[in-house]
Each structure stands twice: as structure tokens, then as C-alpha cells.
């Protein structure tokens, strides 16, 4: 990998001038210019500082170090490794605490890692092959045999999902599942509710996404916890009713107990 090109590309993606980055990293514009032209080889500490100053994801910081000829600093531990027992336990507590509302944890590839019991309410009628690990939650949402037939506002929700996916094979696949629709005048790209048909009536749900902002492990830093919340009283009542039925073993939401379906770097 070419360090000058990698550094320059990362800086430009974040819309930083050489002067901006130099000030953040505690160096001079001249020194940064020399690094980007290949006239100066930075030390390991400087490369780490540049990655921090640009607020790069940990994976990209490791790539910057590798491009400069140094070993990666940030570990990438499989999620089922004993060292991350406390992380799995914390996520399990959060998912359980979010009941009776659905919540999932996904990795950097949008593949399901953990889910609480209420997740089963969302996946009613979904084809079995979409629920076999590794489960890609974006494919699960938009596939014709997934949630798509039950989503009332599919075009709007699909746009919300596609806005989160970088160009590549997955985005191309997902785009092929939904009809093209230009964003409406009220499209804001966040807080988009999904309107989902269910055996208990239409559910209106909004989502929040939580990350480990202070993580120093690539695996943990790339995890995202997506929690669904009722957007109206009727939905809240349905979800609460589903939870009570699940407690007696005769309702939705009992099929997906929190369990690791895929850890970064390993599967089980």
C-alpha cells in the first residue's frame, strides 16, 4: 500500500485541508505536505496521531499504519473470544432491558450478531433461508421473501436503508429489490419510521443506533446496536401484549434469544 496516497485519500474524504489536519495533529503544513508527497517518512506515533486527528475508524487506522510499514495497533478479537465476555454480557443486558421492543446487534457487514426475543415479531413469515446464519439484516429487510412484502412504506424505508450502504455488491443487490423512487420533499434521512403489517395490525416503529464510541478493539468498535421503538400508542400496546404472551410461551418473539450467530473473524 502507498502511504502518501492513503493519507491523502483519507484526509480528502473528511474534507480537511492540509493546514486543518496539521493543526489537529500538532505538526506543520510543510511536514504534512512532505508526508503526502513521499518526501518524509513519518514515525509510528505520528501515524497514530494522524489517524486519531482524522477520527478514522479503527480498521482504517490500522490500514494507515500498515501502509506506513508499521504493525497494526488496534486488535481485532473474535466476538466469541473469552476476552470479550464482558462485551457480550453487556450487550445481552441491553437487549433484554429493551424488551418488549425489538433490538439487534450487527457487525460491520450488517450481519446479525445478537437479537432479543421480540425480534421474532419482526420476522413473521420470513423465508427460512434468510434467517440462516450469517443473517444480513439489510437483505432481510428488503428481500422479496423477507420483510419487504409487509412494509407499507417500502420505497421510503428502502431509501433510508440504502443511504447507509456504501457503493458495492451489497448496495447493488439491495437496489434491485425495490422500485426506484426519488426522495420526497419531506425526506430527511433520519428518524424514518417503518410501517410494518403484522398479525396484530400495523406496527409503526422508529430506530436508534448505538455504537461503542470508546472501543479500542476493531470488532467492538464496528458493532452497532439497533433498537426499535414504538412510534404510536397502538404499536406500544401490541409489543407489550406480545411480551406478555411470550412469557407464557404462546406468543411471538420467542424464537430469537440473544446468542452469537457470527463473531468477527469466526463463525459458529
Residue pairs with C-beta under 8 A, 6 or more apart in sequence:
1 63
1 66
1 67
2 67
3 35
3 38
3 41
3 42
3 64
3 67
3 68
3 69
4 35
4 36
4 37
4 38
6 63
6 64
6 67
7 35
7 36
7 50
7 64
7 67
8 36
10 54
10 56
10 60
10 64
11 18
11 21
11 36
11 54
14 54
14 55
16 24
16 54
18 29
18 32
18 33
18 36
19 29
21 32
21 50
21 53
21 54
22 28
22 29
22 31
22 32
24 53
24 54
25 32
25 46
25 49
25 50
25 53
26 49
27 46
31 40
34 40
35 41
35 42
35 46
41 68
41 69
42 50
42 68
44 65
44 68
44 70
47 64
47 65
47 68
47 70
48 61
48 65
48 73
50 64
51 60
51 61
51 64
51 65
52 61
56 64
57 221
57 222
58 74
58 215
58 216
58 217
58 218
58 221
58 222
59 74
59 76
59 108
59 218
59 221
59 222
61 73
61 74
62 72
62 73
62 74
62 76
62 218
65 71
65 72
65 73
66 72
74 216
74 217
74 218
74 221
75 216
75 217
75 218
76 217
76 218
76 219
76 264
76 265
77 83
77 84
77 217
77 218
77 219
77 220
77 264
77 265
78 84
78 219
78 263
78 264
78 265
78 266
79 87
79 88
79 107
79 113
79 219
79 223
79 260
79 262
79 263
79 264
79 265
79 266
80 88
80 260
80 263
80 266
80 268
81 263
84 217
84 219
84 220
87 212
87 220
88 114
88 260
91 105
91 113
91 114
91 223
91 225
91 258
92 114
92 258
94 103
94 225
95 103
95 104
95 105
95 114
95 115
95 116
95 225
95 258
96 116
96 258
98 116
98 118
98 227
99 116
99 117
99 118
99 243
100 118
100 239
100 240
100 242
100 243
100 244
100 253
101 118
101 227
101 228
101 229
101 230
101 239
102 115
102 116
102 118
102 119
102 121
102 122
102 205
102 227
102 228
102 239
102 253
103 115
103 116
103 118
103 119
103 225
103 226
103 227
103 228
104 112
104 113
104 114
104 115
104 116
104 119
104 137
104 225
104 226
105 112
105 113
105 114
105 115
105 223
105 224
105 225
105 226
106 112
106 113
106 137
106 223
106 224
106 226
107 113
107 219
107 222
107 223
107 224
107 262
107 264
108 222
108 264
109 134
109 136
110 136
110 137
110 138
110 165
110 170
111 134
111 135
111 136
111 137
111 261
111 262
112 133
112 134
112 135
112 136
112 137
112 140
112 261
112 262
113 223
113 260
113 261
113 262
113 263
114 258
114 259
114 260
114 261
115 256
115 257
115 258
116 256
116 257
116 258
117 243
117 246
117 253
117 254
117 255
117 256
117 257
118 228
118 239
118 242
118 243
118 246
118 253
119 253
119 255
119 256
120 252
120 253
120 254
120 255
120 256
121 198
121 203
121 239
121 242
121 252
121 253
122 147
122 196
122 228
123 131
123 140
123 147
123 255
123 256
124 150
124 198
124 199
124 252
125 149
125 150
126 140
126 145
126 146
126 147
127 143
127 145
127 146
129 145
130 139
130 140
130 143
130 145
130 146
131 140
133 261
133 262
133 267
134 261
134 262
134 267
135 261
136 170
137 226
138 161
138 165
138 170
138 174
139 146
139 170
139 173
139 174
140 146
140 147
141 147
141 148
141 151
141 157
141 161
142 148
142 154
142 158
142 161
142 174
142 177
142 178
143 177
144 177
147 196
148 154
148 177
148 178
150 196
150 197
150 198
151 157
151 194
151 195
151 196
151 197
152 195
152 196
152 197
152 202
153 193
153 194
153 195
154 178
155 178
155 179
155 181
156 181
156 184
156 187
156 192
157 192
157 194
157 195
158 174
158 177
158 178
158 181
159 181
159 183
159 187
160 189
160 192
161 174
162 171
162 174
162 175
163 189
165 171
165 174
191 206
192 206
193 204
193 205
193 206
193 231
194 204
194 205
194 206
194 207
195 202
195 203
195 204
196 202
196 203
196 204
196 205
197 203
198 238
199 252
200 238
200 241
200 242
201 234
201 238
202 234
203 230
203 235
203 238
203 239
204 230
204 231
204 232
204 234
204 235
205 228
205 229
205 230
205 231
205 235
206 228
206 229
206 231
207 226
207 227
207 228
207 229
208 226
208 227
208 229
209 224
209 225
209 226
209 227
210 224
210 225
210 226
210 227
211 221
211 223
211 224
211 225
212 220
212 221
212 223
215 221
218 264
219 263
219 264
219 265
222 264
230 236
230 239
241 251
242 251
242 252
242 253
243 251
243 253
244 251
245 251
245 252
246 252
246 253
246 254
260 268
262 268
